[in-house]
C-alpha cells in the first residue's frame, strides 16, 4: 500500500468509527438533534482524553 492509500484507509476507518459512535448516541436518545448528538459525543471524547491524561485509562499496545 502506498502512503496515500494508507492515509485514505486510515481516514475511512476514522469516519466509520465516528459514525458508529454517533449511532450509539442516537440510539440512546433518538429524539435529539444531530447537533445535540455531536455535543454529547464531544463531551464523551473529552472525558476519555482527560482519563488518559490522568493515567486512568491506558490504551492497549498493538503489535506492528
Beta strands, then each sheet from edge to edge (+ up, - down):
end
